[in-house]
Amino acid sequence: MSLKNESRHSAWVRVSHGLITMSFLTLALTGIYILMVHPRLYWGEVGNDLTPAFIELPISRNYQHNGWDNKIAFFNRSDSPISASRTFDIFNENGWGRSLHFLSAWVLVITGLIYLVLGLATRHFRRRMLPEKRSASFRQLWSELVDHIRVPWSVSDGRQYNLLQRISYLAIIFVAMPLAIMTGFAMSPAIGAAFPWIVSMWGGTQSARTIHFFASIALELFLIVHLIMIILTGFKQNIKAIIVGK
């Protein structure tokens, strides 16, 4: 294989990269909108405005509203479910956001599966992402991390990923992305009813939602850093490489 051909991105890599990017951006935007309606995270099976939150996020007027009155317990015991009436104007306009979020999620899942199968079949992951034994060391990883922080950056020619890039891509592809997808499945009533183990393996629907949130944050931080590096290391040639392959 010539050096020129070695530096190209395969067509299936470019197409899947574009589809995954568009679906992920849509998921990020709609996910924020959905979270604004109920900016509280819980741990366990259930959680609502009347139960203590694991984390409460200050991202909408629904944050720490305390707008309840006439609290009524269903049963005469300390752990009884409680009903109450709202006394505040709730932000609750996310029907379109949920529909678009679920649609984009299926685009991501299907495209991701195709990418995974082709990546394994063509040995793409092994050739470009699996760390090489001779360079896989903490010293090398630390050196590359410092090099990425230092200005100006020392940029590779694009034909081979360095150790930091390889570990980052593998963590995103095989850890963060599957975690976000599986916890997303656990929040689906239909999938949870058909496959209860998907919910129980996370400790409950609310636990899955909390883990889903942190996995999504990891993916979004990766995307932000990825975009910054694309811009700072040559936006035009980087975009050209992922669109036309060179």
Rosetta blueprint (number, residue, H / E / L):
1 M L
2 S L
3 L H
4 K H
5 N H
6 E H
7 S L
8 R L
9 H L
10 S L
11 A H
12 W H
13 V H
14 R H
15 V H
16 S H
17 H H
18 G H
19 L H
20 I H
21 T H
22 M H
23 S H
24 F H
25 L H
26 T H
27 L H
28 A H
29 L H
30 T H
31 G H
32 I H
33 Y H
34 I H
35 L H
36 M H
37 V H
38 H L
39 P L
40 R E
41 L E
42 Y L
43 W L
44 G L
45 E L
46 V L
47 G L
48 N L
49 D L
50 L L
51 T L
52 P L
53 A L
54 F L
55 I E
56 E E
57 L L
58 P L
59 I L
60 S L
61 R L
62 N L
63 Y L
64 Q L
65 H L
66 N L
67 G L
68 W E
69 D E
70 N E
71 K E
72 I E
73 A E
74 F L
75 F L
76 N L
77 R L
78 S L
79 D L
80 S L
81 P L
82 I E
83 S E
84 A E
85 S E
86 R E
87 T L
88 F L
89 D L
90 I L
91 F L
92 N L
93 E L
94 N L
95 G H
96 W H
97 G H
98 R H
99 S H
100 L H
101 H H
102 F H
103 L H
104 S H
105 A H
106 W H
107 V H
108 L H
109 V H
110 I H
111 T H
112 G H
113 L H
114 I H
115 Y H
116 L H
117 V H
118 L H
119 G H
120 L H
121 A H
122 T L
123 R L
124 H H
125 F H
126 R H
127 R H
128 R H
129 M L
130 L L
131 P L
132 E L
133 K L
134 R L
135 S L
136 A L
137 S L
138 F H
139 R H
140 Q H
141 L H
142 W H
143 S H
144 E H
145 L H
146 V H
147 D H
148 H H
149 I H
150 R L
151 V L
152 P L
153 W L
154 S L
155 V L
156 S L
157 D L
158 G L
159 R L
160 Q L
161 Y L
162 N L
163 L H
164 L H
165 Q H
166 R H
167 I H
168 S H
169 Y H
170 L H
171 A H
172 I H
173 I H
174 F H
175 V H
176 A H
177 M H
178 P H
179 L H
180 A H
181 I H
182 M H
183 T H
184 G H
185 F H
186 A H
187 M L
188 S L
189 P H
190 A H
191 I H
192 G H
193 A H
194 A H
195 F L
196 P H
197 W H
198 I H
199 V H
200 S H
201 M L
202 W L
203 G L
204 G L
205 T H
206 Q H
207 S H
208 A H
209 R H
210 T H
211 I H
212 H H
213 F H
214 F H
215 A H
216 S H
217 I H
218 A H
219 L H
220 E H
221 L H
222 F H
223 L H
224 I H
225 V H
226 H H
227 L H
228 I H
229 M H
230 I H
231 I H
232 L H
233 T L
234 G L
235 F H
236 K H
237 Q H
238 N H
239 I H
240 K H
241 A H
242 I H
243 I H
244 V H
245 G L
246 K L
